[in-house]
Amino acid sequence: MKRDVFQAIADPTRRAILTLIAVQAMTPNALAEKFDSTRQAVSKHIKILCECEIVKQEKVGRQIYYQLEIDKMKEIDKWLEQFKQLWENRFDQLDQVLNNLNS
Amino acid sequence: MDFTVDKENSTVRVKREFSASISKVWSAWTESKILDQWWAPKPWKSRTKTMNFTEGGFRLYAMVGPEGEEHWARADYKSITPKTNFKFLDAFCDDKGNVNNDFPRSDWSVDFIESADSTTIVHVTIKHKKLSDLEKIIEMGFKEGFTMALENLDEILEA
């Protein structure tokens, strides 16, 4: 199942997981130890993050490591950049309108 | 312009300074005739059908595209403190003002601060229920022709 990248950051636990693995790739066990919730709950969040394609698994020997997909995080920023651009255009128009009011 | 997104609280904050007195900037935000001149990004036009700028009142307006296509929206005014702040709840709707509940509504608060040399600072705070709502609004924005902004950016980047 493919999910929306915004679903990844919609939940506080998932945001915490992303913050952790942004620093370094982590194994499922190491991640679970950072949270009070059950191992199952944490792995469910990891599953969602993988489905959002914001986290990818990497096998090193027998261990699985989770790491952040930086490009996906950039996708969120790209959306926000568009919203910012809308406001800049809108306010440039307001500048002109205010100029006309001044004269 | 300052533009910040608080992902934790699904809140967007925009801050901008204008070279005009607080009275003029306040009018530009609260009088439909002036608002219609700048609210829609070109080539779209904002056309207000009715506007009752009072607490409990609302503005019903259309974003009109170059082909004459219309997208209706409304703003319900929650509180008004003249030349200081006003708050409203936005929504997509039909031309009669019936709210379309398939789309998220968001809470807006607009603050006006007069600073030296007759300049005015405006703070816009938009609180969404979920950050993903913002994505929906941007998607809707695309339908409303807001992509123009991006095309302008492309031109600048190409030059």
Interface residues (C-beta under 8 A of the other chain):
Chain A: D4 F6 Q7 I9 A10 P12 R15 W79 L80 Q82 F83 K84 Q85 L86 W87 E88 N89 R90 F91 Q93 L94 D95 Q96 V97 L98 L101 N102
Chain B: M1 F3 V5 K7 E8 V12 V14 R16 F18 S19 A20 K24 V25 S27 A28 I34 Q37 W38 W39 P41 K42 V124 K130 L131 S132 L134 E135 I137 I138 G141 F146 M148 A149 L150 N152 L153
